[in-house]
Amino acid sequence: MYEYDEEVLQAFLEKQSQLFAENVAENIEEAEAFLEDCMAVVVDSLKEVKEYFEEEGTDISGMTDEELKEQSEVFEVPGGRYLIVEG
């Protein structure tokens, strides 16, 4: 099981509305429980975001890095990391 650090949890809390119509978490504990339940993934670079989607069979051919970052499932975390949440 992946452990989510404070930066990841805070980024999700602040940006969860980009993926969900209503908040799914109101605090750090709820955010962590939700991310664990949906097996959200943290990667270290945009290259790893691409690799993740390719492994999942998602067609991202032709997408620019900017378009990839704008996907609702991709949450940018300070420090250059990304959280991928499949809602």
C-alpha beads as a LAMMPS data file, in Angstrom:
LAMMPS data file: protein, C-alpha beads

87 atoms
86 bonds

1 atom types
1 bond types

-500.0 500.0 xlo xhi
-500.0 500.0 ylo yhi
-500.0 500.0 zlo zhi

Masses

1 110.0

Atoms # bond

1 1 1 0.000 0.000 0.000
2 1 1 1.308 3.432 -0.914
3 1 1 1.742 6.062 1.762
4 1 1 0.811 9.578 0.717
5 1 1 2.834 12.426 2.187
6 1 1 1.478 15.782 3.348
7 1 1 2.197 17.564 0.028
8 1 1 0.278 14.962 -1.971
9 1 1 -2.691 14.969 0.395
10 1 1 -2.851 18.761 0.488
11 1 1 -2.661 19.007 -3.316
12 1 1 -5.537 16.545 -3.628
13 1 1 -7.674 18.395 -1.064
14 1 1 -7.136 21.717 -2.837
15 1 1 -7.719 20.406 -6.369
16 1 1 -10.251 17.573 -5.955
17 1 1 -12.941 19.602 -7.721
18 1 1 -11.066 19.186 -11.022
19 1 1 -12.163 15.528 -11.013
20 1 1 -15.244 15.391 -8.789
21 1 1 -18.407 17.530 -8.796
22 1 1 -18.543 17.381 -4.996
23 1 1 -15.753 17.105 -2.451
24 1 1 -14.893 13.524 -1.592
25 1 1 -12.671 14.543 1.335
26 1 1 -12.849 17.373 3.833
27 1 1 -9.566 16.832 5.681
28 1 1 -6.184 15.105 5.414
29 1 1 -7.408 11.839 6.979
30 1 1 -10.361 11.562 4.589
31 1 1 -8.122 12.403 1.630
32 1 1 -5.678 9.661 2.580
33 1 1 -8.444 7.092 3.029
34 1 1 -10.003 8.026 -0.320
35 1 1 -6.700 7.855 -2.209
36 1 1 -5.923 4.473 -0.648
37 1 1 -9.368 3.158 -1.629
38 1 1 -8.929 4.137 -5.270
39 1 1 -5.287 3.096 -5.305
40 1 1 -4.113 6.488 -6.522
41 1 1 -0.538 6.607 -7.765
42 1 1 2.179 9.191 -7.175
43 1 1 4.859 9.496 -9.855
44 1 1 7.992 11.614 -9.993
45 1 1 7.716 13.123 -13.464
46 1 1 5.483 13.791 -16.446
47 1 1 7.350 11.004 -18.249
48 1 1 6.103 8.590 -15.583
49 1 1 2.555 9.955 -16.019
50 1 1 2.815 9.026 -19.708
51 1 1 4.155 5.575 -18.839
52 1 1 1.300 5.022 -16.388
53 1 1 -1.376 5.859 -18.954
54 1 1 0.331 3.726 -21.604
55 1 1 0.481 0.754 -19.208
56 1 1 -3.222 1.243 -18.455
57 1 1 -3.995 1.147 -22.176
58 1 1 -5.091 4.768 -22.405
59 1 1 -4.539 6.292 -25.839
60 1 1 -2.460 9.399 -25.229
61 1 1 -0.747 9.464 -28.614
62 1 1 -0.507 12.966 -29.950
63 1 1 -1.086 14.592 -26.564
64 1 1 1.302 17.351 -25.601
65 1 1 2.793 17.514 -22.109
66 1 1 0.471 20.430 -21.353
67 1 1 -2.608 18.455 -22.469
68 1 1 -1.495 15.541 -20.333
69 1 1 -1.147 17.800 -17.283
70 1 1 -4.663 19.140 -17.920
71 1 1 -6.297 15.706 -17.650
72 1 1 -8.754 15.716 -14.750
73 1 1 -7.123 12.592 -13.261
74 1 1 -3.694 14.242 -13.046
75 1 1 -2.960 16.418 -10.022
76 1 1 0.251 18.411 -10.017
77 1 1 2.045 18.222 -6.675
78 1 1 4.666 20.787 -5.610
79 1 1 8.185 19.633 -6.360
80 1 1 7.416 18.245 -9.806
81 1 1 5.501 15.134 -8.766
82 1 1 2.069 14.079 -9.979
83 1 1 -0.834 12.280 -8.340
84 1 1 -2.970 10.153 -10.646
85 1 1 -6.486 9.450 -9.379
86 1 1 -8.817 7.298 -11.447
87 1 1 -12.286 8.493 -10.453

Bonds

1 1 1 2
2 1 2 3
3 1 3 4
4 1 4 5
5 1 5 6
6 1 6 7
7 1 7 8
8 1 8 9
9 1 9 10
10 1 10 11
11 1 11 12
12 1 12 13
13 1 13 14
14 1 14 15
15 1 15 16
16 1 16 17
17 1 17 18
18 1 18 19
19 1 19 20
20 1 20 21
21 1 21 22
22 1 22 23
23 1 23 24
24 1 24 25
25 1 25 26
26 1 26 27
27 1 27 28
28 1 28 29
29 1 29 30
30 1 30 31
31 1 31 32
32 1 32 33
33 1 33 34
34 1 34 35
35 1 35 36
36 1 36 37
37 1 37 38
38 1 38 39
39 1 39 40
40 1 40 41
41 1 41 42
42 1 42 43
43 1 43 44
44 1 44 45
45 1 45 46
46 1 46 47
47 1 47 48
48 1 48 49
49 1 49 50
50 1 50 51
51 1 51 52
52 1 52 53
53 1 53 54
54 1 54 55
55 1 55 56
56 1 56 57
57 1 57 58
58 1 58 59
59 1 59 60
60 1 60 61
61 1 61 62
62 1 62 63
63 1 63 64
64 1 64 65
65 1 65 66
66 1 66 67
67 1 67 68
68 1 68 69
69 1 69 70
70 1 70 71
71 1 71 72
72 1 72 73
73 1 73 74
74 1 74 75
75 1 75 76
76 1 76 77
77 1 77 78
78 1 78 79
79 1 79 80
80 1 80 81
81 1 81 82
82 1 82 83
83 1 83 84
84 1 84 85
85 1 85 86
86 1 86 87
